[in-house]
């Protein structure tokens, strides 16, 4: 079964220019505890990236609500990783 990774491809509603021409950046880890948004760590090495059983699991991880600060000031759920645009792709090393 293929594993999946979360590739960072943009911030907010803005995609990075021509992602196929840019070095890939993957989610390596995420600690939700540092307030108010947690701390994400990234890597350009796909083998060092967090692995997920499916693209859906990877997406679910990026949609998680902050455990100790679950609500933003506007009353909406606090989902810090949704501030970024993600591409969920197989964790295969590309030649």
PDB file with one MODEL, atoms N, CA, C and O in Angstrom:
MODEL        1
ATOM      1  N   UNK A   1       0.848  -1.178   0.000  1.00  0.00           N
ATOM      2  CA  UNK A   1       0.000   0.000   0.000  1.00  0.00           C
ATOM      3  C   UNK A   1       0.895   1.243   0.000  1.00  0.00           C
ATOM      4  O   UNK A   1       1.878   1.313   0.738  1.00  0.00           O
ATOM      5  N   UNK A   2       0.547   2.201  -0.821  1.00  0.00           N
ATOM      6  CA  UNK A   2       1.332   3.430  -0.926  1.00  0.00           C
ATOM      7  C   UNK A   2       1.131   4.308   0.296  1.00  0.00           C
ATOM      8  O   UNK A   2       0.035   4.382   0.853  1.00  0.00           O
ATOM      9  N   UNK A   3       2.190   4.964   0.698  1.00  0.00           N
ATOM     10  CA  UNK A   3       2.100   5.978   1.742  1.00  0.00           C
ATOM     11  C   UNK A   3       2.009   7.337   1.059  1.00  0.00           C
ATOM     12  O   UNK A   3       2.395   7.499  -0.098  1.00  0.00           O
ATOM     13  N   UNK A   4       1.492   8.307   1.803  1.00  0.00           N
ATOM     14  CA  UNK A   4       1.312   9.648   1.255  1.00  0.00           C
ATOM     15  C   UNK A   4       2.009  10.672   2.130  1.00  0.00           C
ATOM     16  O   UNK A   4       2.241  10.450   3.318  1.00  0.00           O
ATOM     17  N   UNK A   5       2.337  11.800   1.513  1.00  0.00           N
ATOM     18  CA  UNK A   5       2.946  12.929   2.209  1.00  0.00           C
ATOM     19  C   UNK A   5       2.132  14.176   1.906  1.00  0.00           C
ATOM     20  O   UNK A   5       1.353  14.213   0.953  1.00  0.00           O
ATOM     21  N   UNK A   6       2.329  15.203   2.741  1.00  0.00           N
ATOM     22  CA  UNK A   6       1.683  16.500   2.525  1.00  0.00           C
ATOM     23  C   UNK A   6       2.743  17.455   1.995  1.00  0.00           C
ATOM     24  O   UNK A   6       3.707  17.779   2.688  1.00  0.00           O
ATOM     25  N   UNK A   7       2.553  17.902   0.758  1.00  0.00           N
ATOM     26  CA  UNK A   7       3.493  18.827   0.120  1.00  0.00           C
ATOM     27  C   UNK A   7       2.941  20.247   0.198  1.00  0.00           C
ATOM     28  O   UNK A   7       1.810  20.505  -0.212  1.00  0.00           O
ATOM     29  N   UNK A   8       3.733  21.150   0.719  1.00  0.00           N
ATOM     30  CA  UNK A   8       3.346  22.551   0.822  1.00  0.00           C
ATOM     31  C   UNK A   8       3.423  23.185  -0.562  1.00  0.00           C
ATOM     32  O   UNK A   8       4.477  23.189  -1.198  1.00  0.00           O
ATOM     33  N   UNK A   9       2.277  23.729  -1.024  1.00  0.00           N
ATOM     34  CA  UNK A   9       2.261  24.313  -2.372  1.00  0.00           C
ATOM     35  C   UNK A   9       1.751  25.752  -2.382  1.00  0.00           C
ATOM     36  O   UNK A   9       1.629  26.352  -3.450  1.00  0.00           O
ATOM     37  N   UNK A  10       1.453  26.311  -1.217  1.00  0.00           N
ATOM     38  CA  UNK A  10       0.993  27.693  -1.193  1.00  0.00           C
ATOM     39  C   UNK A  10       0.642  28.147   0.212  1.00  0.00           C
ATOM     40  O   UNK A  10       0.615  27.371   1.167  1.00  0.00           O
ATOM     41  N   UNK A  11       0.376  29.433   0.289  1.00  0.00           N
ATOM     42  CA  UNK A  11      -0.019  30.044   1.560  1.00  0.00           C
ATOM     43  C   UNK A  11      -1.347  30.753   1.334  1.00  0.00           C
ATOM     44  O   UNK A  11      -1.510  31.504   0.373  1.00  0.00           O
ATOM     45  N   UNK A  12      -2.303  30.501   2.244  1.00  0.00           N
ATOM     46  CA  UNK A  12      -3.624  31.087   2.056  1.00  0.00           C
ATOM     47  C   UNK A  12      -4.241  30.573   0.776  1.00  0.00           C
ATOM     48  O   UNK A  12      -4.234  29.370   0.515  1.00  0.00           O
ATOM     49  N   UNK A  13      -4.772  31.477  -0.020  1.00  0.00           N
ATOM     50  CA  UNK A  13      -5.358  31.094  -1.310  1.00  0.00           C
ATOM     51  C   UNK A  13      -4.386  31.275  -2.466  1.00  0.00           C
ATOM     52  O   UNK A  13      -4.795  31.250  -3.627  1.00  0.00           O
ATOM     53  N   UNK A  14      -3.102  31.459  -2.162  1.00  0.00           N
ATOM     54  CA  UNK A  14      -2.112  31.724  -3.196  1.00  0.00           C
ATOM     55  C   UNK A  14      -1.181  30.538  -3.359  1.00  0.00           C
ATOM     56  O   UNK A  14      -0.464  30.174  -2.427  1.00  0.00           O
ATOM     57  N   UNK A  15      -1.189  29.939  -4.533  1.00  0.00           N
ATOM     58  CA  UNK A  15      -0.264  28.852  -4.828  1.00  0.00           C
ATOM     59  C   UNK A  15       1.097  29.433  -5.175  1.00  0.00           C
ATOM     60  O   UNK A  15       1.201  30.511  -5.760  1.00  0.00           O
ATOM     61  N   UNK A  16       2.144  28.690  -4.800  1.00  0.00           N
ATOM     62  CA  UNK A  16       3.482  29.102  -5.203  1.00  0.00           C
ATOM     63  C   UNK A  16       3.561  29.048  -6.722  1.00  0.00           C
ATOM     64  O   UNK A  16       2.916  28.208  -7.349  1.00  0.00           O
ATOM     65  N   UNK A  17       4.321  29.912  -7.297  1.00  0.00           N
ATOM     66  CA  UNK A  17       4.454  29.989  -8.752  1.00  0.00           C
ATOM     67  C   UNK A  17       5.018  28.686  -9.297  1.00  0.00           C
ATOM     68  O   UNK A  17       6.083  28.243  -8.868  1.00  0.00           O
ATOM     69  N   UNK A  18       4.324  28.080 -10.223  1.00  0.00           N
ATOM     70  CA  UNK A  18       4.759  26.892 -10.953  1.00  0.00           C
ATOM     71  C   UNK A  18       5.418  25.852 -10.040  1.00  0.00           C
ATOM     72  O   UNK A  18       6.637  25.684 -10.053  1.00  0.00           O
ATOM     73  N   UNK A  19       4.602  25.167  -9.260  1.00  0.00           N
ATOM     74  CA  UNK A  19       5.126  24.239  -8.251  1.00  0.00           C
ATOM     75  C   UNK A  19       6.006  23.145  -8.831  1.00  0.00           C
ATOM     76  O   UNK A  19       6.861  22.610  -8.125  1.00  0.00           O
ATOM     77  N   UNK A  20       5.819  22.802 -10.094  1.00  0.00           N
ATOM     78  CA  UNK A  20       6.666  21.771 -10.687  1.00  0.00           C
ATOM     79  C   UNK A  20       8.086  22.267 -10.923  1.00  0.00           C
ATOM     80  O   UNK A  20       9.000  21.461 -11.099  1.00  0.00           O
ATOM     81  N   UNK A  21       8.283  23.576 -10.930  1.00  0.00           N
ATOM     82  CA  UNK A  21       9.605  24.160 -11.132  1.00  0.00           C
ATOM     83  C   UNK A  21      10.293  24.483  -9.804  1.00  0.00           C
ATOM     84  O   UNK A  21      11.490  24.772  -9.787  1.00  0.00           O
ATOM     85  N   UNK A  22       9.554  24.438  -8.696  1.00  0.00           N
ATOM     86  CA  UNK A  22      10.082  24.799  -7.374  1.00  0.00           C
ATOM     87  C   UNK A  22      10.574  23.550  -6.648  1.00  0.00           C
ATOM     88  O   UNK A  22      10.072  22.452  -6.892  1.00  0.00           O
ATOM     89  N   UNK A  23      11.552  23.709  -5.759  1.00  0.00           N
ATOM     90  CA  UNK A  23      11.912  22.568  -4.906  1.00  0.00           C
ATOM     91  C   UNK A  23      10.694  22.173  -4.064  1.00  0.00           C
ATOM     92  O   UNK A  23       9.983  23.036  -3.550  1.00  0.00           O
ATOM     93  N   UNK A  24      10.464  20.893  -3.931  1.00  0.00           N
ATOM     94  CA  UNK A  24       9.337  20.415  -3.125  1.00  0.00           C
ATOM     95  C   UNK A  24       9.636  20.624  -1.649  1.00  0.00           C
ATOM     96  O   UNK A  24      10.768  20.441  -1.202  1.00  0.00           O
ATOM     97  N   UNK A  25       8.609  21.009  -0.895  1.00  0.00           N
ATOM     98  CA  UNK A  25       8.715  21.175   0.553  1.00  0.00           C
ATOM     99  C   UNK A  25       7.590  20.354   1.180  1.00  0.00           C
ATOM    100  O   UNK A  25       6.419  20.525   0.838  1.00  0.00           O
ATOM    101  N   UNK A  26       7.955  19.464   2.097  1.00  0.00           N
ATOM    102  CA  UNK A  26       7.011  18.541   2.700  1.00  0.00           C
ATOM    103  C   UNK A  26       6.889  18.795   4.201  1.00  0.00           C
ATOM    104  O   UNK A  26       7.814  19.303   4.835  1.00  0.00           O
ATOM    105  N   UNK A  27       5.734  18.433   4.756  1.00  0.00           N
ATOM    106  CA  UNK A  27       5.522  18.507   6.193  1.00  0.00           C
ATOM    107  C   UNK A  27       6.318  17.387   6.862  1.00  0.00           C
ATOM    108  O   UNK A  27       6.107  16.207   6.583  1.00  0.00           O
ATOM    109  N   UNK A  28       7.232  17.775   7.746  1.00  0.00           N
ATOM    110  CA  UNK A  28       8.056  16.801   8.459  1.00  0.00           C
ATOM    111  C   UNK A  28       7.477  16.503   9.836  1.00  0.00           C
ATOM    112  O   UNK A  28       7.610  15.388  10.341  1.00  0.00           O
ATOM    113  N   UNK A  29       6.839  17.488  10.439  1.00  0.00           N
ATOM    114  CA  UNK A  29       6.259  17.296  11.755  1.00  0.00           C
ATOM    115  C   UNK A  29       5.405  18.485  12.140  1.00  0.00           C
ATOM    116  O   UNK A  29       5.518  19.565  11.561  1.00  0.00           O
ATOM    117  N   UNK A  30       4.547  18.271  13.126  1.00  0.00           N
ATOM    118  CA  UNK A  30       3.692  19.335  13.610  1.00  0.00           C
ATOM    119  C   UNK A  30       3.413  19.107  15.086  1.00  0.00           C
ATOM    120  O   UNK A  30       2.917  18.053  15.485  1.00  0.00           O
ATOM    121  N   UNK A  31       3.739  20.110  15.888  1.00  0.00           N
ATOM    122  CA  UNK A  31       3.442  20.084  17.317  1.00  0.00           C
ATOM    123  C   UNK A  31       2.359  21.126  17.565  1.00  0.00           C
ATOM    124  O   UNK A  31       2.639  22.320  17.458  1.00  0.00           O
ATOM    125  N   UNK A  32       1.136  20.724  17.892  1.00  0.00           N
ATOM    126  CA  UNK A  32       0.050  21.683  18.054  1.00  0.00           C
ATOM    127  C   UNK A  32       0.108  22.494  19.341  1.00  0.00           C
ATOM    128  O   UNK A  32      -0.632  23.468  19.479  1.00  0.00           O
ATOM    129  N   UNK A  33       0.957  22.124  20.280  1.00  0.00           N
ATOM    130  CA  UNK A  33       0.924  22.758  21.594  1.00  0.00           C
ATOM    131  C   UNK A  33       1.418  24.206  21.654  1.00  0.00           C
ATOM    132  O   UNK A  33       0.787  25.004  22.348  1.00  0.00           O
ATOM    133  N   UNK A  34       2.490  24.597  20.983  1.00  0.00           N
ATOM    134  CA  UNK A  34       2.884  26.001  21.101  1.00  0.00           C
ATOM    135  C   UNK A  34       1.727  26.921  20.685  1.00  0.00           C
ATOM    136  O   UNK A  34       1.184  26.796  19.587  1.00  0.00           O
ATOM    137  N   UNK A  35       1.365  27.833  21.570  1.00  0.00           N
ATOM    138  CA  UNK A  35       0.230  28.737  21.300  1.00  0.00           C
ATOM    139  C   UNK A  35       0.641  29.829  20.334  1.00  0.00           C
ATOM    140  O   UNK A  35       1.823  30.174  20.309  1.00  0.00           O
ATOM    141  N   UNK A  36      -0.236  30.386  19.552  1.00  0.00           N
ATOM    142  CA  UNK A  36      -1.632  29.965  19.410  1.00  0.00           C
ATOM    143  C   UNK A  36      -1.847  29.005  18.249  1.00  0.00           C
ATOM    144  O   UNK A  36      -2.952  28.487  18.088  1.00  0.00           O
ATOM    145  N   UNK A  37      -0.821  28.751  17.432  1.00  0.00           N
ATOM    146  CA  UNK A  37      -1.060  27.978  16.210  1.00  0.00           C
ATOM    147  C   UNK A  37      -0.248  26.701  16.100  1.00  0.00           C
ATOM    148  O   UNK A  37      -0.406  25.967  15.125  1.00  0.00           O
ATOM    149  N   UNK A  38       0.597  26.416  17.042  1.00  0.00           N
ATOM    150  CA  UNK A  38       1.435  25.234  16.936  1.00  0.00           C
ATOM    151  C   UNK A  38       2.705  25.538  16.167  1.00  0.00           C
ATOM    152  O   UNK A  38       2.967  26.685  15.804  1.00  0.00           O
ATOM    153  N   UNK A  39       3.493  24.494  15.920  1.00  0.00           N
ATOM    154  CA  UNK A  39       4.761  24.662  15.208  1.00  0.00           C
ATOM    155  C   UNK A  39       4.916  23.550  14.187  1.00  0.00           C
ATOM    156  O   UNK A  39       4.929  22.368  14.531  1.00  0.00           O
ATOM    157  N   UNK A  40       5.031  23.942  12.937  1.00  0.00           N
ATOM    158  CA  UNK A  40       5.247  22.990  11.853  1.00  0.00           C
ATOM    159  C   UNK A  40       6.729  22.974  11.482  1.00  0.00           C
ATOM    160  O   UNK A  40       7.414  23.994  11.559  1.00  0.00           O
ATOM    161  N   UNK A  41       7.204  21.808  11.082  1.00  0.00           N
ATOM    162  CA  UNK A  41       8.579  21.633  10.623  1.00  0.00           C
ATOM    163  C   UNK A  41       8.488  21.057   9.210  1.00  0.00           C
ATOM    164  O   UNK A  41       7.665  20.186   8.932  1.00  0.00           O
ATOM    165  N   UNK A  42       9.348  21.561   8.327  1.00  0.00           N
ATOM    166  CA  UNK A  42       9.301  21.176   6.919  1.00  0.00           C
ATOM    167  C   UNK A  42      10.628  20.573   6.487  1.00  0.00           C
ATOM    168  O   UNK A  42      11.656  20.769   7.136  1.00  0.00           O
ATOM    169  N   UNK A  43      10.591  19.842   5.391  1.00  0.00           N
ATOM    170  CA  UNK A  43      11.795  19.252   4.812  1.00  0.00           C
ATOM    171  C   UNK A  43      11.667  19.235   3.290  1.00  0.00           C
ATOM    172  O   UNK A  43      10.562  19.179   2.750  1.00  0.00           O
ATOM    173  N   UNK A  44      12.795  19.283   2.617  1.00  0.00           N
ATOM    174  CA  UNK A  44      12.819  19.120   1.162  1.00  0.00           C
ATOM    175  C   UNK A  44      13.110  17.672   0.776  1.00  0.00           C
ATOM    176  O   UNK A  44      13.135  17.336  -0.408  1.00  0.00           O
ATOM    177  N   UNK A  45      13.330  16.819   1.771  1.00  0.00           N
ATOM    178  CA  UNK A  45      13.664  15.410   1.538  1.00  0.00           C
ATOM    179  C   UNK A  45      12.416  14.569   1.777  1.00  0.00           C
ATOM    180  O   UNK A  45      11.961  14.436   2.913  1.00  0.00           O
ATOM    181  N   UNK A  46      11.871  14.008   0.720  1.00  0.00           N
ATOM    182  CA  UNK A  46      10.596  13.290   0.816  1.00  0.00           C
ATOM    183  C   UNK A  46      10.669  12.118   1.801  1.00  0.00           C
ATOM    184  O   UNK A  46       9.675  11.809   2.459  1.00  0.00           O
ATOM    185  N   UNK A  47      11.815  11.471   1.911  1.00  0.00           N
ATOM    186  CA  UNK A  47      11.930  10.336   2.838  1.00  0.00           C
ATOM    187  C   UNK A  47      11.895  10.777   4.298  1.00  0.00           C
ATOM    188  O   UNK A  47      11.657   9.953   5.181  1.00  0.00           O
ATOM    189  N   UNK A  48      12.129  12.077   4.570  1.00  0.00           N
ATOM    190  CA  UNK A  48      12.064  12.602   5.935  1.00  0.00           C
ATOM    191  C   UNK A  48      10.677  13.134   6.289  1.00  0.00           C
ATOM    192  O   UNK A  48      10.422  13.473   7.445  1.00  0.00           O
ATOM    193  N   UNK A  49       9.786  13.210   5.314  1.00  0.00           N
ATOM    194  CA  UNK A  49       8.452  13.769   5.534  1.00  0.00           C
ATOM    195  C   UNK A  49       7.577  12.816   6.352  1.00  0.00           C
ATOM    196  O   UNK A  49       7.801  11.606   6.374  1.00  0.00           O
ATOM    197  N   UNK A  50       6.567  13.395   7.027  1.00  0.00           N
ATOM    198  CA  UNK A  50       5.569  12.571   7.716  1.00  0.00           C
ATOM    199  C   UNK A  50       4.880  11.688   6.687  1.00  0.00           C
ATOM    200  O   UNK A  50       4.617  12.131   5.568  1.00  0.00           O
ATOM    201  N   UNK A  51       4.585  10.452   7.049  1.00  0.00           N
ATOM    202  CA  UNK A  51       3.908   9.520   6.145  1.00  0.00           C
ATOM    203  C   UNK A  51       2.498   9.255   6.666  1.00  0.00           C
ATOM    204  O   UNK A  51       2.265   9.166   7.872  1.00  0.00           O
ATOM    205  N   UNK A  52       1.569   9.132   5.725  1.00  0.00           N
ATOM    206  CA  UNK A  52       0.167   8.874   6.041  1.00  0.00           C
ATOM    207  C   UNK A  52      -0.289   7.671   5.226  1.00  0.00           C
ATOM    208  O   UNK A  52       0.227   7.422   4.137  1.00  0.00           O
ATOM    209  N   UNK A  53      -1.253   6.928   5.751  1.00  0.00           N
ATOM    210  CA  UNK A  53      -1.742   5.724   5.084  1.00  0.00           C
ATOM    211  C   UNK A  53      -2.484   6.039   3.790  1.00  0.00           C
ATOM    212  O   UNK A  53      -2.546   5.199   2.892  1.00  0.00           O
ATOM    213  N   UNK A  54      -3.047   7.240   3.686  1.00  0.00           N
ATOM    214  CA  UNK A  54      -3.794   7.615   2.483  1.00  0.00           C
ATOM    215  C   UNK A  54      -3.755   9.135   2.330  1.00  0.00           C
ATOM    216  O   UNK A  54      -3.394   9.858   3.259  1.00  0.00           O
ATOM    217  N   UNK A  55      -4.133   9.599   1.150  1.00  0.00           N
ATOM    218  CA  UNK A  55      -4.261  11.035   0.938  1.00  0.00           C
ATOM    219  C   UNK A  55      -5.313  11.628   1.858  1.00  0.00           C
ATOM    220  O   UNK A  55      -5.167  12.753   2.336  1.00  0.00           O
ATOM    221  N   UNK A  56      -6.381  10.865   2.107  1.00  0.00           N
ATOM    222  CA  UNK A  56      -7.435  11.319   3.014  1.00  0.00           C
ATOM    223  C   UNK A  56      -6.933  11.488   4.442  1.00  0.00           C
ATOM    224  O   UNK A  56      -7.319  12.430   5.133  1.00  0.00           O
ATOM    225  N   UNK A  57      -6.065  10.566   4.886  1.00  0.00           N
ATOM    226  CA  UNK A  57      -5.481  10.698   6.222  1.00  0.00           C
ATOM    227  C   UNK A  57      -4.586  11.932   6.305  1.00  0.00           C
ATOM    228  O   UNK A  57      -4.585  12.640   7.312  1.00  0.00           O
ATOM    229  N   UNK A  58      -3.828  12.184   5.246  1.00  0.00           N
ATOM    230  CA  UNK A  58      -2.969  13.371   5.214  1.00  0.00           C
ATOM    231  C   UNK A  58      -3.820  14.640   5.273  1.00  0.00           C
ATOM    232  O   UNK A  58      -3.500  15.578   6.002  1.00  0.00           O
ATOM    233  N   UNK A  59      -4.894  14.658   4.508  1.00  0.00           N
ATOM    234  CA  UNK A  59      -5.777  15.819   4.514  1.00  0.00           C
ATOM    235  C   UNK A  59      -6.418  15.994   5.891  1.00  0.00           C
ATOM    236  O   UNK A  59      -6.502  17.112   6.400  1.00  0.00           O
ATOM    237  N   UNK A  60      -6.863  14.909   6.486  1.00  0.00           N
ATOM    238  CA  UNK A  60      -7.449  14.975   7.819  1.00  0.00           C
ATOM    239  C   UNK A  60      -6.478  15.546   8.842  1.00  0.00           C
ATOM    240  O   UNK A  60      -6.875  16.298   9.732  1.00  0.00           O
ATOM    241  N   UNK A  61      -5.207  15.188   8.712  1.00  0.00           N
ATOM    242  CA  UNK A  61      -4.200  15.717   9.630  1.00  0.00           C
ATOM    243  C   UNK A  61      -4.093  17.230   9.497  1.00  0.00           C
ATOM    244  O   UNK A  61      -3.999  17.935  10.501  1.00  0.00           O
ATOM    245  N   UNK A  62      -4.106  17.735   8.262  1.00  0.00           N
ATOM    246  CA  UNK A  62      -3.978  19.182   8.059  1.00  0.00           C
ATOM    247  C   UNK A  62      -5.245  19.937   8.461  1.00  0.00           C
ATOM    248  O   UNK A  62      -5.215  21.157   8.623  1.00  0.00           O
ATOM    249  N   UNK A  63      -6.348  19.222   8.622  1.00  0.00           N
ATOM    250  CA  UNK A  63      -7.610  19.858   9.011  1.00  0.00           C
ATOM    251  C   UNK A  63      -7.875  19.795  10.517  1.00  0.00           C
ATOM    252  O   UNK A  63      -8.933  20.223  10.977  1.00  0.00           O
ATOM    253  N   UNK A  64      -6.923  19.266  11.284  1.00  0.00           N
ATOM    254  CA  UNK A  64      -7.152  19.102  12.720  1.00  0.00           C
ATOM    255  C   UNK A  64      -7.355  20.437  13.426  1.00  0.00           C
ATOM    256  O   UNK A  64      -6.743  21.447  13.078  1.00  0.00           O
ATOM    257  N   UNK A  65      -8.223  20.415  14.417  1.00  0.00           N
ATOM    258  CA  UNK A  65      -8.499  21.583  15.255  1.00  0.00           C
ATOM    259  C   UNK A  65      -7.458  21.613  16.372  1.00  0.00           C
ATOM    260  O   UNK A  65      -7.141  20.580  16.960  1.00  0.00           O
ATOM    261  N   UNK A  66      -6.932  22.797  16.661  1.00  0.00           N
ATOM    262  CA  UNK A  66      -5.933  22.959  17.722  1.00  0.00           C
ATOM    263  C   UNK A  66      -6.518  22.429  19.034  1.00  0.00           C
ATOM    264  O   UNK A  66      -7.614  22.838  19.415  1.00  0.00           O
ATOM    265  N   UNK A  67      -5.813  21.526  19.738  1.00  0.00           N
ATOM    266  CA  UNK A  67      -6.393  20.863  20.909  1.00  0.00           C
ATOM    267  C   UNK A  67      -6.624  21.762  22.132  1.00  0.00           C
ATOM    268  O   UNK A  67      -7.576  21.542  22.881  1.00  0.00           O
ATOM    269  N   UNK A  68      -5.780  22.757  22.342  1.00  0.00           N
ATOM    270  CA  UNK A  68      -5.937  23.587  23.538  1.00  0.00           C
ATOM    271  C   UNK A  68      -6.454  24.987  23.230  1.00  0.00           C
ATOM    272  O   UNK A  68      -6.782  25.743  24.145  1.00  0.00           O
ATOM    273  N   UNK A  69      -6.527  25.332  21.959  1.00  0.00           N
ATOM    274  CA  UNK A  69      -7.036  26.635  21.532  1.00  0.00           C
ATOM    275  C   UNK A  69      -7.970  26.388  20.336  1.00  0.00           C
ATOM    276  O   UNK A  69      -7.672  26.813  19.220  1.00  0.00           O
ATOM    277  N   UNK A  70      -9.104  25.698  20.570  1.00  0.00           N
ATOM    278  CA  UNK A  70      -9.926  25.203  19.471  1.00  0.00           C
ATOM    279  C   UNK A  70     -10.735  26.251  18.705  1.00  0.00           C
ATOM    280  O   UNK A  70     -11.241  25.967  17.620  1.00  0.00           O
ATOM    281  N   UNK A  71     -10.860  27.455  19.257  1.00  0.00           N
ATOM    282  CA  UNK A  71     -11.703  28.453  18.604  1.00  0.00           C
ATOM    283  C   UNK A  71     -10.921  29.741  18.354  1.00  0.00           C
ATOM    284  O   UNK A  71     -10.239  30.248  19.244  1.00  0.00           O
ATOM    285  N   UNK A  72     -11.028  30.262  17.135  1.00  0.00           N
ATOM    286  CA  UNK A  72     -10.392  31.531  16.789  1.00  0.00           C
ATOM    287  C   UNK A  72     -11.207  32.678  17.387  1.00  0.00           C
ATOM    288  O   UNK A  72     -12.335  32.465  17.830  1.00  0.00           O
ATOM    289  N   UNK A  73     -10.651  33.885  17.405  1.00  0.00           N
ATOM    290  CA  UNK A  73     -11.401  35.038  17.926  1.00  0.00           C
ATOM    291  C   UNK A  73     -12.728  35.286  17.208  1.00  0.00           C
ATOM    292  O   UNK A  73     -13.655  35.850  17.790  1.00  0.00           O
ATOM    293  N   UNK A  74     -12.818  34.862  15.940  1.00  0.00           N
ATOM    294  CA  UNK A  74     -14.070  35.067  15.197  1.00  0.00           C
ATOM    295  C   UNK A  74     -15.090  33.960  15.440  1.00  0.00           C
ATOM    296  O   UNK A  74     -16.157  33.952  14.827  1.00  0.00           O
ATOM    297  N   UNK A  75     -14.764  33.020  16.338  1.00  0.00           N
ATOM    298  CA  UNK A  75     -15.695  31.951  16.682  1.00  0.00           C
ATOM    299  C   UNK A  75     -15.594  30.708  15.816  1.00  0.00           C
ATOM    300  O   UNK A  75     -16.261  29.711  16.091  1.00  0.00           O
ATOM    301  N   UNK A  76     -14.781  30.748  14.785  1.00  0.00           N
ATOM    302  CA  UNK A  76     -14.630  29.589  13.902  1.00  0.00           C
ATOM    303  C   UNK A  76     -13.572  28.634  14.461  1.00  0.00           C
ATOM    304  O   UNK A  76     -12.754  29.037  15.287  1.00  0.00           O
ATOM    305  N   UNK A  77     -13.582  27.365  14.016  1.00  0.00           N
ATOM    306  CA  UNK A  77     -12.578  26.411  14.493  1.00  0.00           C
ATOM    307  C   UNK A  77     -11.161  26.875  14.143  1.00  0.00           C
ATOM    308  O   UNK A  77     -10.915  27.388  13.051  1.00  0.00           O
ATOM    309  N   UNK A  78     -10.242  26.688  15.083  1.00  0.00           N
ATOM    310  CA  UNK A  78      -8.844  27.044  14.885  1.00  0.00           C
ATOM    311  C   UNK A  78      -8.127  25.843  14.270  1.00  0.00           C
ATOM    312  O   UNK A  78      -7.789  24.889  14.970  1.00  0.00           O
ATOM    313  N   UNK A  79      -7.899  25.897  12.967  1.00  0.00           N
ATOM    314  CA  UNK A  79      -7.219  24.830  12.229  1.00  0.00           C
ATOM    315  C   UNK A  79      -5.958  25.428  11.602  1.00  0.00           C
ATOM    316  O   UNK A  79      -5.968  25.802  10.430  1.00  0.00           O
ATOM    317  N   UNK A  80      -4.866  25.520  12.384  1.00  0.00           N
ATOM    318  CA  UNK A  80      -3.691  26.254  11.934  1.00  0.00           C
ATOM    319  C   UNK A  80      -3.101  25.803  10.602  1.00  0.00           C
ATOM    320  O   UNK A  80      -2.650  26.641   9.821  1.00  0.00           O
ATOM    321  N   UNK A  81      -3.092  24.508  10.325  1.00  0.00           N
ATOM    322  CA  UNK A  81      -2.462  24.041   9.088  1.00  0.00           C
ATOM    323  C   UNK A  81      -3.272  24.387   7.838  1.00  0.00           C
ATOM    324  O   UNK A  81      -2.773  24.255   6.720  1.00  0.00           O
ATOM    325  N   UNK A  82      -4.516  24.828   8.022  1.00  0.00           N
ATOM    326  CA  UNK A  82      -5.307  25.226   6.856  1.00  0.00           C
ATOM    327  C   UNK A  82      -4.920  26.614   6.353  1.00  0.00           C
ATOM    328  O   UNK A  82      -5.474  27.086   5.361  1.00  0.00           O
ATOM    329  N   UNK A  83      -3.986  27.266   7.018  1.00  0.00           N
ATOM    330  CA  UNK A  83      -3.458  28.540   6.513  1.00  0.00           C
ATOM    331  C   UNK A  83      -2.588  28.310   5.285  1.00  0.00           C
ATOM    332  O   UNK A  83      -2.200  29.262   4.608  1.00  0.00           O
ATOM    333  N   UNK A  84      -2.283  27.053   4.999  1.00  0.00           N
ATOM    334  CA  UNK A  84      -1.421  26.694   3.872  1.00  0.00           C
ATOM    335  C   UNK A  84      -2.192  25.852   2.865  1.00  0.00           C
ATOM    336  O   UNK A  84      -3.201  25.230   3.197  1.00  0.00           O
ATOM    337  N   UNK A  85      -1.707  25.843   1.641  1.00  0.00           N
ATOM    338  CA  UNK A  85      -2.264  24.973   0.593  1.00  0.00           C
ATOM    339  C   UNK A  85      -1.400  23.717   0.534  1.00  0.00           C
ATOM    340  O   UNK A  85      -0.171  23.798   0.518  1.00  0.00           O
ATOM    341  N   UNK A  86      -2.046  22.572   0.502  1.00  0.00           N
ATOM    342  CA  UNK A  86      -1.338  21.290   0.520  1.00  0.00           C
ATOM    343  C   UNK A  86      -1.691  20.467  -0.702  1.00  0.00           C
ATOM    344  O   UNK A  86      -2.810  20.531  -1.211  1.00  0.00           O
ATOM    345  N   UNK A  87      -0.734  19.702  -1.158  1.00  0.00           N
ATOM    346  CA  UNK A  87      -0.939  18.697  -2.188  1.00  0.00           C
ATOM    347  C   UNK A  87      -0.599  17.368  -1.526  1.00  0.00           C
ATOM    348  O   UNK A  87       0.499  17.208  -0.992  1.00  0.00           O
ATOM    349  N   UNK A  88      -1.514  16.425  -1.553  1.00  0.00           N
ATOM    350  CA  UNK A  88      -1.300  15.124  -0.922  1.00  0.00           C
ATOM    351  C   UNK A  88      -0.904  14.147  -2.015  1.00  0.00           C
ATOM    352  O   UNK A  88      -1.698  13.837  -2.903  1.00  0.00           O
ATOM    353  N   UNK A  89       0.325  13.667  -1.942  1.00  0.00           N
ATOM    354  CA  UNK A  89       0.854  12.847  -3.032  1.00  0.00           C
ATOM    355  C   UNK A  89       1.557  11.619  -2.488  1.00  0.00           C
ATOM    356  O   UNK A  89       1.964  11.597  -1.326  1.00  0.00           O
ATOM    357  N   UNK A  90       1.702  10.588  -3.325  1.00  0.00           N
ATOM    358  CA  UNK A  90       2.401   9.382  -2.883  1.00  0.00           C
ATOM    359  C   UNK A  90       3.819   9.712  -2.430  1.00  0.00           C
ATOM    360  O   UNK A  90       4.463  10.612  -2.968  1.00  0.00           O
ATOM    361  N   UNK A  91       4.291   8.973  -1.438  1.00  0.00           N
ATOM    362  CA  UNK A  91       5.608   9.221  -0.845  1.00  0.00           C
ATOM    363  C   UNK A  91       6.741   8.584  -1.640  1.00  0.00           C
ATOM    364  O   UNK A  91       7.840   8.406  -1.115  1.00  0.00           O
ATOM    365  N   UNK A  92       6.491   8.247  -2.869  1.00  0.00           N
ATOM    366  CA  UNK A  92       7.522   7.633  -3.698  1.00  0.00           C
ATOM    367  C   UNK A  92       8.620   8.640  -3.988  1.00  0.00           C
ATOM    368  O   UNK A  92       8.359   9.820  -4.225  1.00  0.00           O
ATOM    369  N   UNK A  93       9.844   8.156  -3.966  1.00  0.00           N
ATOM    370  CA  UNK A  93      10.983   9.008  -4.330  1.00  0.00           C
ATOM    371  C   UNK A  93      10.994   9.114  -5.841  1.00  0.00           C
ATOM    372  O   UNK A  93      11.010   8.108  -6.550  1.00  0.00           O
ATOM    373  N   UNK A  94      10.985  10.349  -6.324  1.00  0.00           N
ATOM    374  CA  UNK A  94      10.963  10.586  -7.767  1.00  0.00           C
ATOM    375  C   UNK A  94      12.394  10.640  -8.293  1.00  0.00           C
ATOM    376  O   UNK A  94      13.278  11.243  -7.683  1.00  0.00           O
ATOM    377  N   UNK A  95      12.596  10.006  -9.418  1.00  0.00           N
ATOM    378  CA  UNK A  95      13.944   9.983 -10.020  1.00  0.00           C
ATOM    379  C   UNK A  95      14.264  11.312 -10.677  1.00  0.00           C
ATOM    380  O   UNK A  95      15.349  11.480 -11.234  1.00  0.00           O
TER     381      UNK A  95
ENDMDL
END
